[in-house]
Amino acid sequence: MRQRARLVVEKPFGRDLASAQALNRALLKSFPESAIFRIDHYLGKEPVQNLLYFRFANSFLEPIWNRNYVQSVQVTMAEDFGLRGRGALYEELGAIRDVIQNHMSEVVALLTMEAPIGRDPDALRDERQRAFRAMRPLSTADIVRGQFRGYHSEKGTAPDSRVETFAAVKLHIDSWRWAGVPFYIRAGKQMPITATEVLVELKRPPQAVFDASAQYQPDYFRFLLSPDVSISPGARAKLPGEAMVGKQVELVFHQAQVSEMTPYERLLGDALRGDPMLFVREDSVEAAWSVVDPVLGDATPVHEYEPNTWGPAEADQIIADDGGWHNPKPIAEKAVDATK
């Protein structure tokens, strides 16, 4: 009977690398790794699964999905609210532990991993693990932390707390495919909108044959993961008329919201069936902690920022060499902006 038992463990899986390793050792004393299901609800979200599907169910991305064509990648997770009564819990977490070490790093792994060699669940998890191992540990020069003004008035927070409600990081992927391509991640509370978006910006053409290339955004792929779900390639098209000038256009594939299982319903059903594909393996947990471990705690200062803004101004310095942050917008606004 014991051999058939399965254990579901909710994140966070530790609060740093050492505690994650200790937790894994404790779990493995009573259960084999095959019976442990570490649940991160983000992997059960339909848009996140669609990101993985879109990459490997189509062939047109593969030739350009590498350092030869991709200039940079931005991943933004913005929330337009504060702690919502979770002050005491958030004091133990902060933005890095709460979403960057797990949710955001999982998204980057799906963007950068190689194709699984088959449909076996561990084939996918093996490639995710290789992607985690390729992530270079962060240094203090790679991160900016922030805390929104008014944080200390939230219930459950310490009056002198330096816990971050915002973090922006520059991540390097030390693999053949992605060497030299910067991955910029930011996550924050009390921001202008609630949205999670991935922007993969491609390199500019080698010569400006028509318009001056410095005056417009390069081609890109935009993946909006929430609250709407869409995939949008962006490119230039000629404006009508005699002059050889163009405009930015964006083709939006908008997925209509349909009734679906919640992430926990999906993942708990998978656990009951013994399907581990969307669960986090021991080695991936420890690899993800290895990336953020050097910058946890008070390794870097915390900069105050105003609510309803995109974080502290210091975060702009991280991405200054790549043209600055592209702030997520609702789909209706994007449609208008693309015609300008």
N, C-alpha and C positions, 0 to 999 in steps of 0.2 A: 504493500500500500504506500509506504514511504517513497518508493522509487517513482510513483506516479504523481506525487505531490508537486505543485508548482507554487513559487513564491513571487508575488507582484510587489515591487518596491517603487514607491513614488519618489520623484526628485524633490529636493536636491540630494545627489549621491555624494555626501560629504560636503565640506565647506572649503577644502583646499586639497592639494594632491595627497598629503600625508593622511588626512582623515578619510579620503576616498579609498586609499589603499588599505587602511585599517578596516573600513566597512566591508570591502570586498573580501578580505581575509576572514572576517567574522561570518559572512554569508556562506563562503565556500566550506566552512567547517561542517555545515549542516545540509547544504544543497550543492549538487553539481552545477556548473555554469549553465548547462542546458535547461535546468529547471528554474533559473532565476530570470524574471522578466522585469527589467528596469524600465519603468514607464515614464516617458516624456511626452505629454499630450500633444506637443507641437508636431511630432512626427505623425500623429494621427489626423492632422488637419488635411482636408481635401486639397487646398491650394499648394501645400508643401509637397504632397504626393504628386500633384500635377507637374510641379517643377521637375521632379525626377523623371516622370513619364515623358514630358516634352523633350527632354535632353536625349533620351535613348530610344524613343519611338520614331524619331525623325532623323534623316541622314544629312540634311542641309546645314545643320549647325556644326557638325564635326570638323569640316575643313578649316573653319575660322575660330573654333573654340580653343584658343591657345595663345601663347605669348606673341606670336607673329602678327596677330590681328586685334587682340584685345588690349586696349590702353589701360583701363582700370575698371574696377568693380566697386559699386557702392551698395551697402545693405543698410536700410534705415528701418527701425522699429520705433514709431512715435506714438505716444499716448497723450490725449488731451485732458487727462485727469491726474489727480494726486494719488494718495495712498489708499483711499477708500476704506479707512478704518483698519488698515493692516500695518500701522506704524510699528508696533512691537515686533512683528515678523520682519518688516523691511529693515529694521535696525540690524538684524542678523544677516541680511542678504546684501542689499545694494544692487545697482544695475548690473555690475559685472557678474556676480554670482547668480542673480535672478534670471537674466536672459542672455547675456553674451556668452558665458561659458557653455551654455547648453543650446538654447533656441537658435541664436545667431550663428554659432559655430557649426551647428547641424546644417543650416542653410548653406554656409560656405562649403561644407563637405559635399553636399549634393551638387553644388555648382562646379566643383573642381575634381571630383572623383573620376576614375576611369570606369568604363562600362563593365558590369559584372560578366563573368564568363558563362553564367547560366542563370536559371530561375531559382536555384536553391537559395533559401533565405540567407545562409552564411556567405554565399557568393557576393551578395549585395553588402553585407556587413563587413566582409573582408576589404572591399574597395573603400567603404566609408572609413575604416580604420587606417588604411594607407593614406587617405586624404588628411586625417587628423595628424598622423605622424609627420606629414610634410609641412604642417603649420609651424613656423618658427616661433619659439617662445617670445612673448612681448617684452620689450624693455620700457623703461620709464619715458624714453623719448617717443614711444609709439602710442601714448595714451594721454587723453585729457579727461578729467573727471569734473562733474558739476553737481550742484545742489540747488534746487529752485528756491527762490525767496519765499519765505513762509513755511518752509519744511518743519521748523521747530514748533510751529503751532499745531501740527497734526497730532492727533491722539496717539500716545504710545511712543513718541520719539523722545530721545534724550535732548536736553537743552543745549548741550555742547557737541552734538553729534556731527561727525564729518562723513557720514555715509553718503555715497553718491547716488543721486537720482538720474544722472545722465553720465554716459561714458561714450567717448569716441576713440576708436583705435585704428591704427594702420597695421594691417596684418600682411606678412610675407609668406608665400607658399614656396617652399624649397623643393620643387619638382621640375622635371624637364619641361613639362607642358606650361607651367605657370611662373617659372623663374623670371623675376623682374617686373611682374604685374602686381601693383599694389591693390590690396583689398581693404576698403574703408568701411568700417562698421560703426554705427552709432545707435544708441538706444536711450530714450529719455521719457520722463513724465512731465506733465504740465506743458506740453508742446501745442502748436496751433491746431493740429488735427490728430486723429487716431488713424494710423495707416502703417502697413508694413510693405516695403517695396525693395526690389532689387533692380539696379540699373547697371547693365553691362555696356560700357562705352567702348566702341571700336576705334581703331587708329584712323587718323585722317588720311585722305589720299596723298600720295607722295608729292604731287604737284597741284597747285591751285590753277586748273585750266580755265575755270570761269570765275565764280565768286572768289573773293579773298577768303581763304579757308579759316583764317583766324576770327572771322566775324560770325561764325555759326557753330552750333553744336555738331560734333561728329555723329556718324550713324550709331545706333544703339539698339539694345533689346531691353525692354522694361517689363518686369514681372511684378504685378501688383498682387500681393498675397492676402491683404485685408485692408479695409472692410469689404471692398469689391474684389473680384477676381478677374484679372485680365492679363493677356500677353500682348505686348505692343512693340513691333519693330519700328524704328524711326529712321528716316532717310531724307534726302533732298530730291525735290522734283522741280522742273522748270516752271516758272510763271508764264502764263499766256502773254504773247507779245513778241516784238522783234528782238528785244534785249535778251542775252543769254544770262539771265539771273534766275535764281530759284528760291524756294522756301522750304522750311522744314515740314514734313508731313509724317503723320503717325497712323499706322494701321492698327486698330484696336480689336483684338479678339476678346470679347467680353463674355464671360461665363455667367449665365443667369443663375441666380440663387435658387436652389431647389431644396426640398426637404431631404435631409440626410442625417445619418447618425452623427452624434457628437463624437469628438475625438476619443473620449474615454469609452464610449460605447463600442467604437470600432476596436480600440486596443484591448479592452477587457475581453471582448469576444475572441480576438486573436489569441490572447493568453489562454483562454479556456480550450481553444483548439490546439494549443501548443505551437502556434506559428510565431517565430521570434523575429521575423523580418523587420518590423517597425519598432523593435525594442533595442535598447542601448546595451552593448556588450561591455564586459569588464575592461578590456584593453582600450576601448574607445573612451570610456569615462576617464581613465587615468591619462590618456593622451590629451584630452580636452583640458583637463586641469593643469597639465604641464605647460600649456600655452599661456594661461592667465596667472599661474602661480607667482611669477616674479613681480606682478604689479598689484597684488591684493593688499588690502589694508591701507596704511598711510604711506605707501611707497611714492605717491604723487600728491600734490595739493588738490584741494577741492575749490572750484571757482563758482561763485554764486551767479545765477542767471534769473532773469525775470520770467514769471509764468507767461504762457502763450507766446514764447519765442522758441527758436531752434537751438537753444543751449547757449553756453558761454562763448564769447567771441574767441577765446583761446582755441576752441575746437577747429576754427577755420585754418589755423596754422598747419595742422596735420595734413590738410588736403590742398594747400595753396598751390603746390606745384602741378596739380591736376585739375585746375580750373574751378575748384570750389564744390560745395555740396549742391546736389540737385534735390530740392525739397519735394516730397510727394504732394500730389494734388488730386482732388477728386476727378473721376473720369470725365465729367462734363466740362470741367475747366481745361483739362488736357486737350479735349477736342477743339476748344476755342483757341488755345495757345498754339496748336499745331498749324493753324491756318495763317499765323502771323508771319 
